Amino acid sequence: MQGGESSAERSAPEEVRIGIAVVCHGDKVLVGLRPCDAPLAGYWEFPGGKCHGSEPVEACAVRECCEETGVQVAVRELIAEVRHQYQHGALRLYFFRCEPIGPSAPRPPFVWVDRRHLSTLPMPPANAAVVENLVSSQEHMG
């Protein structure tokens, strides 16, 4: 062992940083169905993805949302940071409340869903607390 690292520290999987845009427009939230050939196939998700190198997670959420949905957004606030171990890897997910800038017609498979109906959609386990907060919130979302 070198530098005081334990074998557990050396063998621990590196977390992948994920920037996620929770895009709210009125009482609607932007979600899409994951493709059948992707991890977590058949689950609904918020737009987002892996950060490139040292890319800030906020910038990643904005970039991924635009790439996946065609909707440009502005980040309003960090609403949750979640560490989750999936079968396909260790993730550190950053959920940002975002608002659309300009036109907000998303590309399929992304659609606007009433936030009160989010709990009826199968979503990845790491999203549970965010979904619960969106569904139970009494405030107008954006």
Phi, psi and omega in degrees: 000141180243150171061022177077010178286139173275163179295329178294320179294321180291325186266354180295134180292142179285134178287139175266128179277130182237125175262127185235130178262114173265093188271118182248135178220102190066231177260017179257149178231141182274121178220159178219157180271127180291140181293158185293342181260009182254158171303146182062034179304140179087353176270152172273149183215159168278153177296140179167177180179190184289141174284143176271117177053238181264018179306131176299143183297327177298314180296323178298314180300316179295313181298310182297320179298314180295316180296317185279325190244340186082001181263124175275139184226161171243135178283133178257317181192154171282124181254342178194148171232121188231130171261133181213138177256111174261168177300327182272001175149170179268128183238148169239107187259133178245115181260123180244131172286128182230159175236143177292147174248117180078209183303141184234033176272108184282156172280143174300148011271012182278140181216161173272131180233139175300129185302332180290346179261359181302324183291349177273350181263138174291123180232156180303145182306326181294344181269355190306311184293322179294315179299315180301317179295319179296316182293320185271349182296136179269347184277154173292131191277338182169000000 
